Amino acid sequence: MGVVLWLTQDALTPYVHGTWTVRCLALAALVSAGGVVYGLATVLLGAFSKDDLRLLLRRRRTT
């Protein structure tokens, strides 16, 4: 995750010094990229299987 953030820092540097809205969007892009990498790493390293993720994403019935 750190490597992806390190690689994207040059692309997002101009946006870090912009307006408040632009800075928030740049931060959201960084956090989203980190989350995607973390999610892929959990599946690739075997921390979660595809069945585990299906179980977590399944909607529960409300009673």
PyMOL Python script that loads the backbone (N, CA, C, O; Angstrom):
from pymol import cmd

cmd.read_pdbstr("""\
ATOM      1  N   MET A   1       0.840  -1.182   0.000  1.00  0.00           N
ATOM      2  CA  MET A   1       0.000   0.000   0.000  1.00  0.00           C
ATOM      3  C   MET A   1       0.886   1.247   0.000  1.00  0.00           C
ATOM      4  O   MET A   1       0.595   2.227  -0.685  1.00  0.00           O
ATOM      5  N   GLY A   2       1.955   1.196   0.766  1.00  0.00           N
ATOM      6  CA  GLY A   2       2.867   2.339   0.819  1.00  0.00           C
ATOM      7  C   GLY A   2       3.513   2.625  -0.517  1.00  0.00           C
ATOM      8  O   GLY A   2       3.732   3.785  -0.868  1.00  0.00           O
ATOM      9  N   VAL A   3       3.822   1.578  -1.270  1.00  0.00           N
ATOM     10  CA  VAL A   3       4.444   1.756  -2.586  1.00  0.00           C
ATOM     11  C   VAL A   3       3.488   2.460  -3.541  1.00  0.00           C
ATOM     12  O   VAL A   3       3.900   3.347  -4.288  1.00  0.00           O
ATOM     13  N   VAL A   4       2.223   2.075  -3.524  1.00  0.00           N
ATOM     14  CA  VAL A   4       1.239   2.722  -4.401  1.00  0.00           C
ATOM     15  C   VAL A   4       1.074   4.190  -4.030  1.00  0.00           C
ATOM     16  O   VAL A   4       0.997   5.048  -4.910  1.00  0.00           O
ATOM     17  N   LEU A   5       1.018   4.484  -2.739  1.00  0.00           N
ATOM     18  CA  LEU A   5       0.911   5.881  -2.316  1.00  0.00           C
ATOM     19  C   LEU A   5       2.151   6.669  -2.708  1.00  0.00           C
ATOM     20  O   LEU A   5       2.050   7.832  -3.101  1.00  0.00           O
ATOM     21  N   TRP A   6       3.314   6.049  -2.605  1.00  0.00           N
ATOM     22  CA  TRP A   6       4.562   6.706  -2.978  1.00  0.00           C
ATOM     23  C   TRP A   6       4.595   6.984  -4.481  1.00  0.00           C
ATOM     24  O   TRP A   6       5.070   8.034  -4.913  1.00  0.00           O
ATOM     25  N   LEU A   7       4.085   6.032  -5.280  1.00  0.00           N
ATOM     26  CA  LEU A   7       4.078   6.207  -6.729  1.00  0.00           C
ATOM     27  C   LEU A   7       3.068   7.261  -7.184  1.00  0.00           C
ATOM     28  O   LEU A   7       3.291   7.930  -8.193  1.00  0.00           O
ATOM     29  N   THR A   8       1.972   7.416  -6.461  1.00  0.00           N
ATOM     30  CA  THR A   8       0.950   8.382  -6.874  1.00  0.00           C
ATOM     31  C   THR A   8       1.184   9.787  -6.325  1.00  0.00           C
ATOM     32  O   THR A   8       0.486  10.723  -6.714  1.00  0.00           O
ATOM     33  N   GLN A   9       2.149   9.947  -5.431  1.00  0.00           N
ATOM     34  CA  GLN A   9       2.343  11.265  -4.827  1.00  0.00           C
ATOM     35  C   GLN A   9       2.755  12.320  -5.849  1.00  0.00           C
ATOM     36  O   GLN A   9       2.333  13.471  -5.737  1.00  0.00           O
ATOM     37  N   ASP A  10       3.561  11.964  -6.834  1.00  0.00           N
ATOM     38  CA  ASP A  10       3.960  12.943  -7.837  1.00  0.00           C
ATOM     39  C   ASP A  10       2.791  13.378  -8.708  1.00  0.00           C
ATOM     40  O   ASP A  10       2.715  14.536  -9.116  1.00  0.00           O
ATOM     41  N   ALA A  11       1.887  12.461  -8.991  1.00  0.00           N
ATOM     42  CA  ALA A  11       0.726  12.803  -9.819  1.00  0.00           C
ATOM     43  C   ALA A  11      -0.242  13.710  -9.070  1.00  0.00           C
ATOM     44  O   ALA A  11      -0.920  14.533  -9.686  1.00  0.00           O
ATOM     45  N   LEU A  12      -0.314  13.568  -7.745  1.00  0.00           N
ATOM     46  CA  LEU A  12      -1.281  14.345  -6.965  1.00  0.00           C
ATOM     47  C   LEU A  12      -0.679  15.579  -6.291  1.00  0.00           C
ATOM     48  O   LEU A  12      -1.410  16.335  -5.651  1.00  0.00           O
ATOM     49  N   THR A  13       0.621  15.804  -6.415  1.00  0.00           N
ATOM     50  CA  THR A  13       1.253  16.953  -5.763  1.00  0.00           C
ATOM     51  C   THR A  13       0.625  18.292  -6.163  1.00  0.00           C
ATOM     52  O   THR A  13       0.398  19.120  -5.281  1.00  0.00           O
ATOM     53  N   PRO A  14       0.332  18.552  -7.441  1.00  0.00           N
ATOM     54  CA  PRO A  14      -0.286  19.850  -7.778  1.00  0.00           C
ATOM     55  C   PRO A  14      -1.643  20.063  -7.109  1.00  0.00           C
ATOM     56  O   PRO A  14      -2.037  21.200  -6.849  1.00  0.00           O
ATOM     57  N   TYR A  15      -2.351  18.982  -6.834  1.00  0.00           N
ATOM     58  CA  TYR A  15      -3.686  19.099  -6.261  1.00  0.00           C
ATOM     59  C   TYR A  15      -3.660  19.295  -4.754  1.00  0.00           C
ATOM     60  O   TYR A  15      -4.653  19.735  -4.174  1.00  0.00           O
ATOM     61  N   VAL A  16      -2.550  18.980  -4.113  1.00  0.00           N
ATOM     62  CA  VAL A  16      -2.446  19.127  -2.662  1.00  0.00           C
ATOM     63  C   VAL A  16      -2.369  20.605  -2.277  1.00  0.00           C
ATOM     64  O   VAL A  16      -2.691  20.968  -1.145  1.00  0.00           O
ATOM     65  N   HIS A  17      -1.952  21.442  -3.196  1.00  0.00           N
ATOM     66  CA  HIS A  17      -1.811  22.869  -2.907  1.00  0.00           C
ATOM     67  C   HIS A  17      -2.943  23.698  -3.508  1.00  0.00           C
ATOM     68  O   HIS A  17      -2.814  24.915  -3.643  1.00  0.00           O
ATOM     69  N   GLY A  18      -4.033  23.061  -3.865  1.00  0.00           N
ATOM     70  CA  GLY A  18      -5.162  23.769  -4.463  1.00  0.00           C
ATOM     71  C   GLY A  18      -6.145  24.256  -3.406  1.00  0.00           C
ATOM     72  O   GLY A  18      -5.788  24.458  -2.245  1.00  0.00           O
ATOM     73  N   THR A  19      -7.370  24.435  -3.829  1.00  0.00           N
ATOM     74  CA  THR A  19      -8.416  24.881  -2.916  1.00  0.00           C
ATOM     75  C   THR A  19      -8.775  23.749  -1.957  1.00  0.00           C
ATOM     76  O   THR A  19      -8.307  22.621  -2.110  1.00  0.00           O
ATOM     77  N   TRP A  20      -9.598  24.058  -0.981  1.00  0.00           N
ATOM     78  CA  TRP A  20      -9.970  23.073   0.031  1.00  0.00           C
ATOM     79  C   TRP A  20     -10.675  21.881  -0.600  1.00  0.00           C
ATOM     80  O   TRP A  20     -10.418  20.737  -0.226  1.00  0.00           O
ATOM     81  N   THR A  21     -11.554  22.141  -1.545  1.00  0.00           N
ATOM     82  CA  THR A  21     -12.286  21.066  -2.209  1.00  0.00           C
ATOM     83  C   THR A  21     -11.345  20.167  -3.000  1.00  0.00           C
ATOM     84  O   THR A  21     -11.468  18.943  -2.952  1.00  0.00           O
ATOM     85  N   VAL A  22     -10.412  20.764  -3.724  1.00  0.00           N
ATOM     86  CA  VAL A  22      -9.459  19.995  -4.519  1.00  0.00           C
ATOM     87  C   VAL A  22      -8.569  19.156  -3.609  1.00  0.00           C
ATOM     88  O   VAL A  22      -8.274  18.003  -3.925  1.00  0.00           O
ATOM     89  N   ARG A  23      -8.145  19.716  -2.494  1.00  0.00           N
ATOM     90  CA  ARG A  23      -7.302  18.969  -1.548  1.00  0.00           C
ATOM     91  C   ARG A  23      -8.062  17.789  -0.959  1.00  0.00           C
ATOM     92  O   ARG A  23      -7.493  16.712  -0.789  1.00  0.00           O
ATOM     93  N   CYS A  24      -9.333  17.977  -0.647  1.00  0.00           N
ATOM     94  CA  CYS A  24     -10.145  16.871  -0.109  1.00  0.00           C
ATOM     95  C   CYS A  24     -10.332  15.772  -1.143  1.00  0.00           C
ATOM     96  O   CYS A  24     -10.291  14.591  -0.798  1.00  0.00           O
ATOM     97  N   LEU A  25     -10.534  16.133  -2.394  1.00  0.00           N
ATOM     98  CA  LEU A  25     -10.671  15.139  -3.449  1.00  0.00           C
ATOM     99  C   LEU A  25      -9.361  14.380  -3.672  1.00  0.00           C
ATOM    100  O   LEU A  25      -9.376  13.173  -3.912  1.00  0.00           O
ATOM    101  N   ALA A  26      -8.227  15.090  -3.593  1.00  0.00           N
ATOM    102  CA  ALA A  26      -6.926  14.424  -3.730  1.00  0.00           C
ATOM    103  C   ALA A  26      -6.697  13.452  -2.582  1.00  0.00           C
ATOM    104  O   ALA A  26      -6.194  12.349  -2.792  1.00  0.00           O
ATOM    105  N   LEU A  27      -7.063  13.854  -1.372  1.00  0.00           N
ATOM    106  CA  LEU A  27      -6.926  12.967  -0.220  1.00  0.00           C
ATOM    107  C   LEU A  27      -7.850  11.760  -0.354  1.00  0.00           C
ATOM    108  O   LEU A  27      -7.465  10.642  -0.009  1.00  0.00           O
ATOM    109  N   ALA A  28      -9.059  11.979  -0.849  1.00  0.00           N
ATOM    110  CA  ALA A  28      -9.987  10.866  -1.057  1.00  0.00           C
ATOM    111  C   ALA A  28      -9.445   9.891  -2.100  1.00  0.00           C
ATOM    112  O   ALA A  28      -9.624   8.681  -1.968  1.00  0.00           O
ATOM    113  N   ALA A  29      -8.787  10.406  -3.131  1.00  0.00           N
ATOM    114  CA  ALA A  29      -8.185   9.536  -4.147  1.00  0.00           C
ATOM    115  C   ALA A  29      -7.062   8.701  -3.547  1.00  0.00           C
ATOM    116  O   ALA A  29      -6.941   7.515  -3.855  1.00  0.00           O
ATOM    117  N   LEU A  30      -6.241   9.305  -2.694  1.00  0.00           N
ATOM    118  CA  LEU A  30      -5.158   8.567  -2.041  1.00  0.00           C
ATOM    119  C   LEU A  30      -5.695   7.486  -1.114  1.00  0.00           C
ATOM    120  O   LEU A  30      -5.202   6.358  -1.117  1.00  0.00           O
ATOM    121  N   VAL A  31      -6.689   7.825  -0.333  1.00  0.00           N
ATOM    122  CA  VAL A  31      -7.276   6.852   0.599  1.00  0.00           C
ATOM    123  C   VAL A  31      -7.943   5.719  -0.172  1.00  0.00           C
ATOM    124  O   VAL A  31      -7.826   4.555   0.213  1.00  0.00           O
ATOM    125  N   SER A  32      -8.637   6.047  -1.253  1.00  0.00           N
ATOM    126  CA  SER A  32      -9.282   5.018  -2.069  1.00  0.00           C
ATOM    127  C   SER A  32      -8.260   4.081  -2.708  1.00  0.00           C
ATOM    128  O   SER A  32      -8.461   2.867  -2.738  1.00  0.00           O
ATOM    129  N   ALA A  33      -7.167   4.644  -3.217  1.00  0.00           N
ATOM    130  CA  ALA A  33      -6.113   3.817  -3.811  1.00  0.00           C
ATOM    131  C   ALA A  33      -5.518   2.878  -2.768  1.00  0.00           C
ATOM    132  O   ALA A  33      -5.277   1.703  -3.046  1.00  0.00           O
ATOM    133  N   GLY A  34      -5.286   3.395  -1.578  1.00  0.00           N
ATOM    134  CA  GLY A  34      -4.766   2.551  -0.505  1.00  0.00           C
ATOM    135  C   GLY A  34      -5.726   1.448  -0.124  1.00  0.00           C
ATOM    136  O   GLY A  34      -5.309   0.318   0.131  1.00  0.00           O
ATOM    137  N   GLY A  35      -7.002   1.761  -0.082  1.00  0.00           N
ATOM    138  CA  GLY A  35      -8.013   0.755   0.253  1.00  0.00           C
ATOM    139  C   GLY A  35      -8.120  -0.344  -0.789  1.00  0.00           C
ATOM    140  O   GLY A  35      -8.283  -1.516  -0.452  1.00  0.00           O
ATOM    141  N   VAL A  36      -8.027   0.038  -2.053  1.00  0.00           N
ATOM    142  CA  VAL A  36      -8.079  -0.956  -3.134  1.00  0.00           C
ATOM    143  C   VAL A  36      -6.875  -1.885  -3.058  1.00  0.00           C
ATOM    144  O   VAL A  36      -7.013  -3.099  -3.204  1.00  0.00           O
ATOM    145  N   VAL A  37      -5.700  -1.316  -2.830  1.00  0.00           N
ATOM    146  CA  VAL A  37      -4.497  -2.142  -2.715  1.00  0.00           C
ATOM    147  C   VAL A  37      -4.597  -3.061  -1.508  1.00  0.00           C
ATOM    148  O   VAL A  37      -4.219  -4.230  -1.591  1.00  0.00           O
ATOM    149  N   TYR A  38      -5.093  -2.558  -0.404  1.00  0.00           N
ATOM    150  CA  TYR A  38      -5.254  -3.381   0.797  1.00  0.00           C
ATOM    151  C   TYR A  38      -6.226  -4.531   0.533  1.00  0.00           C
ATOM    152  O   TYR A  38      -5.963  -5.669   0.921  1.00  0.00           O
ATOM    153  N   GLY A  39      -7.336  -4.240  -0.118  1.00  0.00           N
ATOM    154  CA  GLY A  39      -8.315  -5.274  -0.432  1.00  0.00           C
ATOM    155  C   GLY A  39      -7.753  -6.337  -1.366  1.00  0.00           C
ATOM    156  O   GLY A  39      -7.980  -7.529  -1.158  1.00  0.00           O
ATOM    157  N   LEU A  40      -7.026  -5.918  -2.387  1.00  0.00           N
ATOM    158  CA  LEU A  40      -6.417  -6.885  -3.292  1.00  0.00           C
ATOM    159  C   LEU A  40      -5.368  -7.733  -2.578  1.00  0.00           C
ATOM    160  O   LEU A  40      -5.254  -8.932  -2.835  1.00  0.00           O
ATOM    161  N   ALA A  41      -4.608  -7.116  -1.690  1.00  0.00           N
ATOM    162  CA  ALA A  41      -3.578  -7.856  -0.961  1.00  0.00           C
ATOM    163  C   ALA A  41      -4.197  -8.911  -0.053  1.00  0.00           C
ATOM    164  O   ALA A  41      -3.643 -10.002   0.085  1.00  0.00           O
ATOM    165  N   THR A  42      -5.333  -8.609   0.568  1.00  0.00           N
ATOM    166  CA  THR A  42      -5.959  -9.598   1.443  1.00  0.00           C
ATOM    167  C   THR A  42      -6.425 -10.820   0.661  1.00  0.00           C
ATOM    168  O   THR A  42      -6.349 -11.943   1.159  1.00  0.00           O
ATOM    169  N   VAL A  43      -6.903 -10.607  -0.554  1.00  0.00           N
ATOM    170  CA  VAL A  43      -7.350 -11.731  -1.374  1.00  0.00           C
ATOM    171  C   VAL A  43      -6.143 -12.495  -1.924  1.00  0.00           C
ATOM    172  O   VAL A  43      -6.121 -13.725  -1.889  1.00  0.00           O
ATOM    173  N   LEU A  44      -5.135 -11.770  -2.433  1.00  0.00           N
ATOM    174  CA  LEU A  44      -3.975 -12.425  -3.030  1.00  0.00           C
ATOM    175  C   LEU A  44      -3.142 -13.191  -2.010  1.00  0.00           C
ATOM    176  O   LEU A  44      -2.574 -14.234  -2.333  1.00  0.00           O
ATOM    177  N   LEU A  45      -3.066 -12.687  -0.795  1.00  0.00           N
ATOM    178  CA  LEU A  45      -2.263 -13.348   0.235  1.00  0.00           C
ATOM    179  C   LEU A  45      -3.043 -14.398   1.010  1.00  0.00           C
ATOM    180  O   LEU A  45      -2.482 -15.087   1.862  1.00  0.00           O
ATOM    181  N   GLY A  46      -4.326 -14.523   0.721  1.00  0.00           N
ATOM    182  CA  GLY A  46      -5.125 -15.580   1.324  1.00  0.00           C
ATOM    183  C   GLY A  46      -5.753 -15.229   2.661  1.00  0.00           C
ATOM    184  O   GLY A  46      -6.251 -16.120   3.350  1.00  0.00           O
ATOM    185  N   ALA A  47      -5.747 -13.975   3.044  1.00  0.00           N
ATOM    186  CA  ALA A  47      -6.398 -13.584   4.294  1.00  0.00           C
ATOM    187  C   ALA A  47      -7.915 -13.742   4.180  1.00  0.00           C
ATOM    188  O   ALA A  47      -8.580 -14.091   5.156  1.00  0.00           O
ATOM    189  N   PHE A  48      -8.456 -13.487   3.003  1.00  0.00           N
ATOM    190  CA  PHE A  48      -9.863 -13.685   2.699  1.00  0.00           C
ATOM    191  C   PHE A  48      -9.959 -14.479   1.411  1.00  0.00           C
ATOM    192  O   PHE A  48      -9.135 -14.320   0.511  1.00  0.00           O
ATOM    193  N   SER A  49     -10.950 -15.321   1.326  1.00  0.00           N
ATOM    194  CA  SER A  49     -11.223 -16.003   0.063  1.00  0.00           C
ATOM    195  C   SER A  49     -12.397 -15.303  -0.615  1.00  0.00           C
ATOM    196  O   SER A  49     -13.055 -14.452  -0.017  1.00  0.00           O
ATOM    197  N   LYS A  50     -12.644 -15.661  -1.836  1.00  0.00           N
ATOM    198  CA  LYS A  50     -13.774 -15.061  -2.554  1.00  0.00           C
ATOM    199  C   LYS A  50     -15.096 -15.412  -1.876  1.00  0.00           C
ATOM    200  O   LYS A  50     -16.026 -14.605  -1.866  1.00  0.00           O
ATOM    201  N   ASP A  51     -15.176 -16.610  -1.314  1.00  0.00           N
ATOM    202  CA  ASP A  51     -16.399 -17.008  -0.608  1.00  0.00           C
ATOM    203  C   ASP A  51     -16.613 -16.170   0.652  1.00  0.00           C
ATOM    204  O   ASP A  51     -17.747 -15.820   0.977  1.00  0.00           O
ATOM    205  N   ASP A  52     -15.537 -15.848   1.356  1.00  0.00           N
ATOM    206  CA  ASP A  52     -15.645 -14.979   2.533  1.00  0.00           C
ATOM    207  C   ASP A  52     -16.187 -13.610   2.147  1.00  0.00           C
ATOM    208  O   ASP A  52     -17.045 -13.058   2.836  1.00  0.00           O
ATOM    209  N   LEU A  53     -15.686 -13.067   1.047  1.00  0.00           N
ATOM    210  CA  LEU A  53     -16.152 -11.755   0.604  1.00  0.00           C
ATOM    211  C   LEU A  53     -17.607 -11.809   0.167  1.00  0.00           C
ATOM    212  O   LEU A  53     -18.366 -10.877   0.432  1.00  0.00           O
ATOM    213  N   ARG A  54     -18.006 -12.886  -0.497  1.00  0.00           N
ATOM    214  CA  ARG A  54     -19.410 -13.040  -0.889  1.00  0.00           C
ATOM    215  C   ARG A  54     -20.311 -13.077   0.335  1.00  0.00           C
ATOM    216  O   ARG A  54     -21.393 -12.489   0.344  1.00  0.00           O
ATOM    217  N   LEU A  55     -19.855 -13.773   1.364  1.00  0.00           N
ATOM    218  CA  LEU A  55     -20.628 -13.872   2.599  1.00  0.00           C
ATOM    219  C   LEU A  55     -20.771 -12.501   3.262  1.00  0.00           C
ATOM    220  O   LEU A  55     -21.838 -12.168   3.778  1.00  0.00           O
ATOM    221  N   LEU A  56     -19.700 -11.709   3.248  1.00  0.00           N
ATOM    222  CA  LEU A  56     -19.749 -10.381   3.851  1.00  0.00           C
ATOM    223  C   LEU A  56     -20.633  -9.414   3.070  1.00  0.00           C
ATOM    224  O   LEU A  56     -21.259  -8.531   3.657  1.00  0.00           O
ATOM    225  N   LEU A  57     -20.685  -9.576   1.758  1.00  0.00           N
ATOM    226  CA  LEU A  57     -21.452  -8.659   0.917  1.00  0.00           C
ATOM    227  C   LEU A  57     -22.907  -9.069   0.719  1.00  0.00           C
ATOM    228  O   LEU A  57     -23.693  -8.317   0.142  1.00  0.00           O
ATOM    229  N   ARG A  58     -23.266 -10.258   1.195  1.00  0.00           N
ATOM    230  CA  ARG A  58     -24.636 -10.739   1.040  1.00  0.00           C
ATOM    231  C   ARG A  58     -25.582  -9.932   1.926  1.00  0.00           C
ATOM    232  O   ARG A  58     -25.279  -9.635   3.081  1.00  0.00           O
ATOM    233  N   ARG A  59     -26.712  -9.594   1.365  1.00  0.00           N
ATOM    234  CA  ARG A  59     -27.709  -8.830   2.132  1.00  0.00           C
ATOM    235  C   ARG A  59     -28.426  -9.750   3.086  1.00  0.00           C
ATOM    236  O   ARG A  59     -28.762 -10.887   2.755  1.00  0.00           O
ATOM    237  N   ARG A  60     -28.649  -9.244   4.262  1.00  0.00           N
ATOM    238  CA  ARG A  60     -29.386 -10.013   5.264  1.00  0.00           C
ATOM    239  C   ARG A  60     -30.846  -9.624   5.231  1.00  0.00           C
ATOM    240  O   ARG A  60     -31.198  -8.487   4.916  1.00  0.00           O
ATOM    241  N   ARG A  61     -31.692 -10.587   5.561  1.00  0.00           N
ATOM    242  CA  ARG A  61     -33.126 -10.299   5.613  1.00  0.00           C
ATOM    243  C   ARG A  61     -33.441  -9.538   6.885  1.00  0.00           C
ATOM    244  O   ARG A  61     -32.928  -9.852   7.959  1.00  0.00           O
ATOM    245  N   THR A  62     -34.281  -8.548   6.752  1.00  0.00           N
ATOM    246  CA  THR A  62     -34.746  -7.820   7.919  1.00  0.00           C
ATOM    247  C   THR A  62     -36.059  -8.436   8.394  1.00  0.00           C
ATOM    248  O   THR A  62     -36.908  -8.810   7.583  1.00  0.00           O
ATOM    249  N   THR A  63     -36.216  -8.538   9.689  1.00  0.00           N
ATOM    250  CA  THR A  63     -37.446  -9.155  10.220  1.00  0.00           C
ATOM    251  C   THR A  63     -38.286  -8.125  10.930  1.00  0.00           C
ATOM    252  O   THR A  63     -39.356  -8.449  11.443  1.00  0.00           O
TER     253      THR A  63
END
""", "prot")
cmd.dss("prot")
cmd.show_as("cartoon", "prot")
cmd.util.cbc("prot")
cmd.orient("prot")
